Amino acid sequence: MDVEHAHPTIDRLFEGWREGLGRDLTAYRNHVYRVFNLATWLVFDPDAEAVETLAISAAFHDIGIWLDDTLDYLEPSVDRAARFLESVGRTDWSDRVGEIIRWHHKVRPWHGPGAELVEAFRRADWIDVSLFTLPTRVPRDALRRLLDAFPRAGFHGRLVVLGVAWARRHPLRPLPMFRW
C-alpha cells in the first residue's frame, strides 16, 4: 500500500481555503490525506472515478467546521461540495459525494446506493479519529507510513477544543454530526 502524498484536486482546494483554515490548515489537510489514503485502501481496486470521488469527499467532509464556523457542519460541507462539483461540470457526482459526507459519522454501517465508497470513507474517518485504535485490515506498517507522511499536527486536540466550545453554546445538541 503506497501512501499518496499529493492529489491535484485536494491540493487545489486547500490553496483556496488557506485563509479560512488559518492555523488549522496543516492539521485538517493531514487529516484529509490520512482519510483519503485509508478510504482508497479500503475500497477493492478503486478506479480513477472512485479515487477522484474519494478525494473530493475527503477535502470537503469536515470543511464546514472552518468555513461555516459550525460543528453542525455536514450539510454546509455537502453544499460546498455540490457547488464545487457544479463548477467543474460534475453535478452527476453530487449525490454520491453528498452521501459520503453526510454519512461519514454514522456509528453503524451504512446500507444504500454506493455503499462501498460510503462505507470505506466512513470506516477510514473512524480509524483516523480513533487514532488508529479501531480494528482494520490495513497493515500496521502502512498506518505508520501514513502517519509519518501526514502527522496529526494537533488535529484531534483542536476537535476537542471546538467540541467543548460548541457543547457550551448548544448543550442539547453537543454532537450534531453523529448519526446512528
PAMI-757246 format. One record per residue (C-alpha): residue number from 1; residue in three letters; x, z, y. Coordinates in Angstrom, 2 decimals, decimal comma. Example, Ala and Ser with C-alpha at 12.3 -4.5 7.8 and 13.67 -1.06 7.14 Angstrom:
REM PAMI-757246
<rec><i>1</i><aa>ALA</aa><X>12,30</X><Z>7,80</Z><Y>-4,50</Y></rec>
<rec><i>2</i><aa>SER</aa><X>13,67</X><Z>7,14</Z><Y>-1,06</Y></rec>
***
This chain:
REM PAMI-757246
<rec><i>1</i><aa>MET</aa><X>0,00</X><Z>0,00</Z><Y>0,00</Y></rec>
<rec><i>2</i><aa>ASP</aa><X>1,61</X><Z>-1,21</Z><Y>3,17</Y></rec>
<rec><i>3</i><aa>VAL</aa><X>0,88</X><Z>0,50</Z><Y>6,47</Y></rec>
<rec><i>4</i><aa>GLU</aa><X>-0,47</X><Z>-1,90</Z><Y>9,09</Y></rec>
<rec><i>5</i><aa>HIS</aa><X>1,39</X><Z>-0,86</Z><Y>12,23</Y></rec>
<rec><i>6</i><aa>ALA</aa><X>-0,43</X><Z>-3,19</Z><Y>14,60</Y></rec>
<rec><i>7</i><aa>HIS</aa><X>-3,66</X><Z>-5,14</Z><Y>14,78</Y></rec>
<rec><i>8</i><aa>PRO</aa><X>-4,23</X><Z>-7,54</Z><Y>17,69</Y></rec>
<rec><i>9</i><aa>THR</aa><X>-7,88</X><Z>-6,57</Z><Y>18,29</Y></rec>
<rec><i>10</i><aa>ILE</aa><X>-7,19</X><Z>-2,84</Z><Y>18,20</Y></rec>
<rec><i>11</i><aa>ASP</aa><X>-4,18</X><Z>-3,21</Z><Y>20,50</Y></rec>
<rec><i>12</i><aa>ARG</aa><X>-6,08</X><Z>-5,41</Z><Y>22,99</Y></rec>
<rec><i>13</i><aa>LEU</aa><X>-8,96</X><Z>-2,93</Z><Y>23,16</Y></rec>
<rec><i>14</i><aa>PHE</aa><X>-6,62</X><Z>0,00</Z><Y>23,73</Y></rec>
<rec><i>15</i><aa>GLU</aa><X>-4,93</X><Z>-1,80</Z><Y>26,62</Y></rec>
<rec><i>16</i><aa>GLY</aa><X>-8,31</X><Z>-1,88</Z><Y>28,35</Y></rec>
<rec><i>17</i><aa>TRP</aa><X>-9,02</X><Z>1,76</Z><Y>27,54</Y></rec>
<rec><i>18</i><aa>ARG</aa><X>-5,69</X><Z>3,17</Z><Y>28,70</Y></rec>
<rec><i>19</i><aa>GLU</aa><X>-7,11</X><Z>4,79</Z><Y>31,85</Y></rec>
<rec><i>20</i><aa>GLY</aa><X>-10,33</X><Z>6,03</Z><Y>30,21</Y></rec>
<rec><i>21</i><aa>LEU</aa><X>-8,45</X><Z>7,69</Z><Y>27,35</Y></rec>
<rec><i>22</i><aa>GLY</aa><X>-5,83</X><Z>9,21</Z><Y>29,63</Y></rec>
<rec><i>23</i><aa>ARG</aa><X>-3,71</X><Z>11,83</Z><Y>27,90</Y></rec>
<rec><i>24</i><aa>ASP</aa><X>-5,64</X><Z>11,32</Z><Y>24,65</Y></rec>
<rec><i>25</i><aa>LEU</aa><X>-4,60</X><Z>7,67</Z><Y>24,27</Y></rec>
<rec><i>26</i><aa>THR</aa><X>-1,91</X><Z>8,22</Z><Y>21,63</Y></rec>
<rec><i>27</i><aa>ALA</aa><X>-3,93</X><Z>10,81</Z><Y>19,72</Y></rec>
<rec><i>28</i><aa>TYR</aa><X>-7,02</X><Z>8,58</Z><Y>19,49</Y></rec>
<rec><i>29</i><aa>ARG</aa><X>-5,04</X><Z>5,37</Z><Y>18,87</Y></rec>
<rec><i>30</i><aa>ASN</aa><X>-3,18</X><Z>7,02</Z><Y>15,99</Y></rec>
<rec><i>31</i><aa>HIS</aa><X>-6,46</X><Z>8,32</Z><Y>14,54</Y></rec>
<rec><i>32</i><aa>VAL</aa><X>-7,91</X><Z>4,80</Z><Y>14,77</Y></rec>
<rec><i>33</i><aa>TYR</aa><X>-4,92</X><Z>3,33</Z><Y>12,94</Y></rec>
<rec><i>34</i><aa>ARG</aa><X>-5,00</X><Z>6,02</Z><Y>10,25</Y></rec>
<rec><i>35</i><aa>VAL</aa><X>-8,72</X><Z>5,42</Z><Y>9,64</Y></rec>
<rec><i>36</i><aa>PHE</aa><X>-8,29</X><Z>1,63</Z><Y>9,76</Y></rec>
<rec><i>37</i><aa>ASN</aa><X>-5,48</X><Z>1,71</Z><Y>7,19</Y></rec>
<rec><i>38</i><aa>LEU</aa><X>-7,32</X><Z>4,15</Z><Y>4,93</Y></rec>
<rec><i>39</i><aa>ALA</aa><X>-10,53</X><Z>2,11</Z><Y>5,07</Y></rec>
<rec><i>40</i><aa>THR</aa><X>-8,77</X><Z>-1,15</Z><Y>4,21</Y></rec>
<rec><i>41</i><aa>TRP</aa><X>-7,06</X><Z>0,59</Z><Y>1,30</Y></rec>
<rec><i>42</i><aa>LEU</aa><X>-10,39</X><Z>1,94</Z><Y>0,03</Y></rec>
<rec><i>43</i><aa>VAL</aa><X>-12,09</X><Z>-1,49</Z><Y>0,04</Y></rec>
<rec><i>44</i><aa>PHE</aa><X>-11,39</X><Z>-3,51</Z><Y>-3,07</Y></rec>
<rec><i>45</i><aa>ASP</aa><X>-9,45</X><Z>-6,61</Z><Y>-1,95</Y></rec>
<rec><i>46</i><aa>PRO</aa><X>-10,84</X><Z>-6,98</Z><Y>1,61</Y></rec>
<rec><i>47</i><aa>ASP</aa><X>-10,99</X><Z>-10,50</Z><Y>3,03</Y></rec>
<rec><i>48</i><aa>ALA</aa><X>-10,00</X><Z>-11,33</Z><Y>6,62</Y></rec>
<rec><i>49</i><aa>GLU</aa><X>-13,55</X><Z>-10,79</Z><Y>7,91</Y></rec>
<rec><i>50</i><aa>ALA</aa><X>-13,76</X><Z>-7,34</Z><Y>6,31</Y></rec>
<rec><i>51</i><aa>VAL</aa><X>-10,39</X><Z>-6,36</Z><Y>7,77</Y></rec>
<rec><i>52</i><aa>GLU</aa><X>-11,45</X><Z>-7,52</Z><Y>11,26</Y></rec>
<rec><i>53</i><aa>THR</aa><X>-14,79</X><Z>-5,71</Z><Y>10,90</Y></rec>
<rec><i>54</i><aa>LEU</aa><X>-12,97</X><Z>-2,51</Z><Y>9,97</Y></rec>
<rec><i>55</i><aa>ALA</aa><X>-10,53</X><Z>-2,93</Z><Y>12,87</Y></rec>
<rec><i>56</i><aa>ILE</aa><X>-13,34</X><Z>-3,30</Z><Y>15,41</Y></rec>
<rec><i>57</i><aa>SER</aa><X>-15,28</X><Z>-0,42</Z><Y>13,86</Y></rec>
<rec><i>58</i><aa>ALA</aa><X>-12,19</X><Z>1,79</Z><Y>13,88</Y></rec>
<rec><i>59</i><aa>ALA</aa><X>-11,42</X><Z>1,10</Z><Y>17,51</Y></rec>
<rec><i>60</i><aa>PHE</aa><X>-14,97</X><Z>1,84</Z><Y>18,67</Y></rec>
<rec><i>61</i><aa>HIS</aa><X>-16,09</X><Z>4,55</Z><Y>16,23</Y></rec>
<rec><i>62</i><aa>ASP</aa><X>-15,36</X><Z>7,57</Z><Y>18,49</Y></rec>
<rec><i>63</i><aa>ILE</aa><X>-14,73</X><Z>5,87</Z><Y>21,84</Y></rec>
<rec><i>64</i><aa>GLY</aa><X>-17,91</X><Z>7,25</Z><Y>23,42</Y></rec>
<rec><i>65</i><aa>ILE</aa><X>-16,29</X><Z>10,68</Z><Y>23,43</Y></rec>
<rec><i>66</i><aa>TRP</aa><X>-13,94</X><Z>9,49</Z><Y>26,17</Y></rec>
<rec><i>67</i><aa>LEU</aa><X>-15,54</X><Z>6,51</Z><Y>27,85</Y></rec>
<rec><i>68</i><aa>ASP</aa><X>-19,05</X><Z>8,01</Z><Y>27,92</Y></rec>
<rec><i>69</i><aa>ASP</aa><X>-17,93</X><Z>11,65</Z><Y>28,19</Y></rec>
<rec><i>70</i><aa>THR</aa><X>-20,18</X><Z>12,91</Z><Y>25,41</Y></rec>
<rec><i>71</i><aa>LEU</aa><X>-19,94</X><Z>14,41</Z><Y>21,96</Y></rec>
<rec><i>72</i><aa>ASP</aa><X>-23,25</X><Z>12,70</Z><Y>21,20</Y></rec>
<rec><i>73</i><aa>TYR</aa><X>-21,22</X><Z>9,51</Z><Y>21,05</Y></rec>
<rec><i>74</i><aa>LEU</aa><X>-22,45</X><Z>7,48</Z><Y>18,09</Y></rec>
<rec><i>75</i><aa>GLU</aa><X>-24,99</X><Z>5,30</Z><Y>19,91</Y></rec>
<rec><i>76</i><aa>PRO</aa><X>-22,80</X><Z>4,87</Z><Y>23,03</Y></rec>
<rec><i>77</i><aa>SER</aa><X>-19,98</X><Z>3,76</Z><Y>20,71</Y></rec>
<rec><i>78</i><aa>VAL</aa><X>-22,32</X><Z>1,37</Z><Y>18,86</Y></rec>
<rec><i>79</i><aa>ASP</aa><X>-23,49</X><Z>-0,06</Z><Y>22,20</Y></rec>
<rec><i>80</i><aa>ARG</aa><X>-19,92</X><Z>-0,61</Z><Y>23,39</Y></rec>
<rec><i>81</i><aa>ALA</aa><X>-19,02</X><Z>-2,34</Z><Y>20,12</Y></rec>
<rec><i>82</i><aa>ALA</aa><X>-22,10</X><Z>-4,59</Z><Y>20,38</Y></rec>
<rec><i>83</i><aa>ARG</aa><X>-21,16</X><Z>-5,61</Z><Y>23,93</Y></rec>
<rec><i>84</i><aa>PHE</aa><X>-17,63</X><Z>-6,40</Z><Y>22,79</Y></rec>
<rec><i>85</i><aa>LEU</aa><X>-18,89</X><Z>-8,45</Z><Y>19,84</Y></rec>
<rec><i>86</i><aa>GLU</aa><X>-21,16</X><Z>-10,37</Z><Y>22,18</Y></rec>
<rec><i>87</i><aa>SER</aa><X>-18,21</X><Z>-11,08</Z><Y>24,49</Y></rec>
<rec><i>88</i><aa>VAL</aa><X>-16,21</X><Z>-12,60</Z><Y>21,60</Y></rec>
<rec><i>89</i><aa>GLY</aa><X>-19,12</X><Z>-14,58</Z><Y>20,14</Y></rec>
<rec><i>90</i><aa>ARG</aa><X>-19,64</X><Z>-12,32</Z><Y>17,11</Y></rec>
<rec><i>91</i><aa>THR</aa><X>-23,15</X><Z>-10,95</Z><Y>17,66</Y></rec>
<rec><i>92</i><aa>ASP</aa><X>-23,78</X><Z>-11,62</Z><Y>13,96</Y></rec>
<rec><i>93</i><aa>TRP</aa><X>-21,42</X><Z>-8,72</Z><Y>13,20</Y></rec>
<rec><i>94</i><aa>SER</aa><X>-23,23</X><Z>-6,22</Z><Y>15,42</Y></rec>
<rec><i>95</i><aa>ASP</aa><X>-25,49</X><Z>-4,77</Z><Y>12,72</Y></rec>
<rec><i>96</i><aa>ARG</aa><X>-22,63</X><Z>-4,30</Z><Y>10,24</Y></rec>
<rec><i>97</i><aa>VAL</aa><X>-20,26</X><Z>-2,72</Z><Y>12,79</Y></rec>
<rec><i>98</i><aa>GLY</aa><X>-23,13</X><Z>-0,62</Z><Y>14,13</Y></rec>
<rec><i>99</i><aa>GLU</aa><X>-23,90</X><Z>0,74</Z><Y>10,66</Y></rec>
<rec><i>100</i><aa>ILE</aa><X>-20,25</X><Z>1,61</Z><Y>10,06</Y></rec>
<rec><i>101</i><aa>ILE</aa><X>-20,04</X><Z>3,52</Z><Y>13,34</Y></rec>
<rec><i>102</i><aa>ARG</aa><X>-23,49</X><Z>5,08</Z><Y>13,10</Y></rec>
<rec><i>103</i><aa>TRP</aa><X>-22,91</X><Z>6,49</Z><Y>9,59</Y></rec>
<rec><i>104</i><aa>HIS</aa><X>-19,23</X><Z>7,41</Z><Y>9,64</Y></rec>
<rec><i>105</i><aa>HIS</aa><X>-20,06</X><Z>11,13</Z><Y>9,93</Y></rec>
<rec><i>106</i><aa>LYS</aa><X>-22,66</X><Z>11,12</Z><Y>7,19</Y></rec>
<rec><i>107</i><aa>VAL</aa><X>-21,98</X><Z>14,03</Z><Y>4,86</Y></rec>
<rec><i>108</i><aa>ARG</aa><X>-23,31</X><Z>12,36</Z><Y>1,71</Y></rec>
<rec><i>109</i><aa>PRO</aa><X>-22,64</X><Z>8,80</Z><Y>0,57</Y></rec>
<rec><i>110</i><aa>TRP</aa><X>-24,45</X><Z>6,03</Z><Y>2,41</Y></rec>
<rec><i>111</i><aa>HIS</aa><X>-26,52</X><Z>3,54</Z><Y>0,41</Y></rec>
<rec><i>112</i><aa>GLY</aa><X>-27,67</X><Z>0,44</Z><Y>2,19</Y></rec>
<rec><i>113</i><aa>PRO</aa><X>-26,68</X><Z>-3,10</Z><Y>3,08</Y></rec>
<rec><i>114</i><aa>GLY</aa><X>-22,92</X><Z>-3,45</Z><Y>3,37</Y></rec>
<rec><i>115</i><aa>ALA</aa><X>-22,36</X><Z>-0,10</Z><Y>1,69</Y></rec>
<rec><i>116</i><aa>GLU</aa><X>-18,83</X><Z>-0,99</Z><Y>0,56</Y></rec>
<rec><i>117</i><aa>LEU</aa><X>-17,49</X><Z>-1,16</Z><Y>4,12</Y></rec>
<rec><i>118</i><aa>VAL</aa><X>-19,63</X><Z>1,70</Z><Y>5,45</Y></rec>
<rec><i>119</i><aa>GLU</aa><X>-18,58</X><Z>3,96</Z><Y>2,59</Y></rec>
<rec><i>120</i><aa>ALA</aa><X>-14,90</X><Z>3,03</Z><Y>2,78</Y></rec>
<rec><i>121</i><aa>PHE</aa><X>-14,91</X><Z>3,76</Z><Y>6,50</Y></rec>
<rec><i>122</i><aa>ARG</aa><X>-16,92</X><Z>6,99</Z><Y>6,11</Y></rec>
<rec><i>123</i><aa>ARG</aa><X>-14,52</X><Z>8,27</Z><Y>3,47</Y></rec>
<rec><i>124</i><aa>ALA</aa><X>-11,48</X><Z>7,17</Z><Y>5,49</Y></rec>
<rec><i>125</i><aa>ASP</aa><X>-12,63</X><Z>9,11</Z><Y>8,55</Y></rec>
<rec><i>126</i><aa>TRP</aa><X>-13,41</X><Z>12,21</Z><Y>6,46</Y></rec>
<rec><i>127</i><aa>ILE</aa><X>-9,96</X><Z>12,00</Z><Y>4,82</Y></rec>
<rec><i>128</i><aa>ASP</aa><X>-8,28</X><Z>11,88</Z><Y>8,21</Y></rec>
<rec><i>129</i><aa>VAL</aa><X>-10,42</X><Z>14,53</Z><Y>9,91</Y></rec>
<rec><i>130</i><aa>SER</aa><X>-9,83</X><Z>16,84</Z><Y>6,93</Y></rec>
<rec><i>131</i><aa>LEU</aa><X>-6,06</X><Z>16,45</Z><Y>7,45</Y></rec>
<rec><i>132</i><aa>PHE</aa><X>-5,76</X><Z>14,54</Z><Y>4,14</Y></rec>
<rec><i>133</i><aa>THR</aa><X>-7,04</X><Z>17,51</Z><Y>2,11</Y></rec>
<rec><i>134</i><aa>LEU</aa><X>-10,04</X><Z>15,73</Z><Y>0,56</Y></rec>
<rec><i>135</i><aa>PRO</aa><X>-9,59</X><Z>14,04</Z><Y>-2,82</Y></rec>
<rec><i>136</i><aa>THR</aa><X>-8,74</X><Z>10,36</Z><Y>-2,58</Y></rec>
<rec><i>137</i><aa>ARG</aa><X>-7,39</X><Z>7,59</Z><Y>-4,79</Y></rec>
<rec><i>138</i><aa>VAL</aa><X>-4,90</X><Z>6,76</Z><Y>-2,03</Y></rec>
<rec><i>139</i><aa>PRO</aa><X>-1,46</X><Z>7,84</Z><Y>-3,29</Y></rec>
<rec><i>140</i><aa>ARG</aa><X>0,14</X><Z>10,81</Z><Y>-1,52</Y></rec>
<rec><i>141</i><aa>ASP</aa><X>3,24</X><Z>8,79</Z><Y>-0,64</Y></rec>
<rec><i>142</i><aa>ALA</aa><X>1,03</X><Z>6,23</Z><Y>1,16</Y></rec>
<rec><i>143</i><aa>LEU</aa><X>-0,61</X><Z>9,07</Z><Y>3,11</Y></rec>
<rec><i>144</i><aa>ARG</aa><X>2,83</X><Z>10,39</Z><Y>4,09</Y></rec>
<rec><i>145</i><aa>ARG</aa><X>3,93</X><Z>6,93</Z><Y>5,28</Y></rec>
<rec><i>146</i><aa>LEU</aa><X>0,70</X><Z>6,59</Z><Y>7,24</Y></rec>
<rec><i>147</i><aa>LEU</aa><X>1,19</X><Z>9,94</Z><Y>8,94</Y></rec>
<rec><i>148</i><aa>ASP</aa><X>4,83</X><Z>9,11</Z><Y>9,69</Y></rec>
<rec><i>149</i><aa>ALA</aa><X>3,73</X><Z>5,86</Z><Y>11,35</Y></rec>
<rec><i>150</i><aa>PHE</aa><X>0,78</X><Z>7,44</Z><Y>13,19</Y></rec>
<rec><i>151</i><aa>PRO</aa><X>1,32</X><Z>11,17</Z><Y>13,78</Y></rec>
<rec><i>152</i><aa>ARG</aa><X>-1,67</X><Z>13,33</Z><Y>14,60</Y></rec>
<rec><i>153</i><aa>ALA</aa><X>-0,41</X><Z>13,84</Z><Y>18,18</Y></rec>
<rec><i>154</i><aa>GLY</aa><X>-2,87</X><Z>16,66</Z><Y>18,84</Y></rec>
<rec><i>155</i><aa>PHE</aa><X>-5,99</X><Z>14,69</Z><Y>17,88</Y></rec>
<rec><i>156</i><aa>HIS</aa><X>-7,60</X><Z>17,39</Z><Y>15,76</Y></rec>
<rec><i>157</i><aa>GLY</aa><X>-6,87</X><Z>20,15</Z><Y>18,27</Y></rec>
<rec><i>158</i><aa>ARG</aa><X>-8,39</X><Z>18,03</Z><Y>21,03</Y></rec>
<rec><i>159</i><aa>LEU</aa><X>-11,56</X><Z>17,59</Z><Y>18,96</Y></rec>
<rec><i>160</i><aa>VAL</aa><X>-11,81</X><Z>21,36</Z><Y>18,60</Y></rec>
<rec><i>161</i><aa>VAL</aa><X>-11,46</X><Z>21,86</Z><Y>22,38</Y></rec>
<rec><i>162</i><aa>LEU</aa><X>-14,05</X><Z>19,17</Z><Y>23,13</Y></rec>
<rec><i>163</i><aa>GLY</aa><X>-16,36</X><Z>20,54</Z><Y>20,42</Y></rec>
<rec><i>164</i><aa>VAL</aa><X>-16,25</X><Z>24,10</Z><Y>21,75</Y></rec>
<rec><i>165</i><aa>ALA</aa><X>-16,94</X><Z>22,90</Z><Y>25,31</Y></rec>
<rec><i>166</i><aa>TRP</aa><X>-19,89</X><Z>20,79</Z><Y>24,06</Y></rec>
<rec><i>167</i><aa>ALA</aa><X>-21,32</X><Z>23,66</Z><Y>21,98</Y></rec>
<rec><i>168</i><aa>ARG</aa><X>-21,26</X><Z>25,97</Z><Y>25,01</Y></rec>
<rec><i>169</i><aa>ARG</aa><X>-23,30</X><Z>23,44</Z><Y>27,01</Y></rec>
<rec><i>170</i><aa>HIS</aa><X>-25,54</X><Z>22,40</Z><Y>24,08</Y></rec>
<rec><i>171</i><aa>PRO</aa><X>-25,92</X><Z>25,45</Z><Y>21,79</Y></rec>
<rec><i>172</i><aa>LEU</aa><X>-28,92</X><Z>23,95</Z><Y>19,98</Y></rec>
<rec><i>173</i><aa>ARG</aa><X>-27,03</X><Z>20,71</Z><Y>19,19</Y></rec>
<rec><i>174</i><aa>PRO</aa><X>-23,42</X><Z>21,80</Z><Y>18,61</Y></rec>
<rec><i>175</i><aa>LEU</aa><X>-22,51</X><Z>18,84</Z><Y>16,35</Y></rec>
<rec><i>176</i><aa>PRO</aa><X>-24,85</X><Z>15,95</Z><Y>17,21</Y></rec>
<rec><i>177</i><aa>MET</aa><X>-22,74</X><Z>13,33</Z><Y>15,42</Y></rec>
<rec><i>178</i><aa>PHE</aa><X>-23,26</X><Z>14,66</Z><Y>11,89</Y></rec>
<rec><i>179</i><aa>ARG</aa><X>-25,81</X><Z>13,07</Z><Y>9,58</Y></rec>
<rec><i>180</i><aa>TRP</aa><X>-26,90</X><Z>14,28</Z><Y>6,17</Y></rec>
***
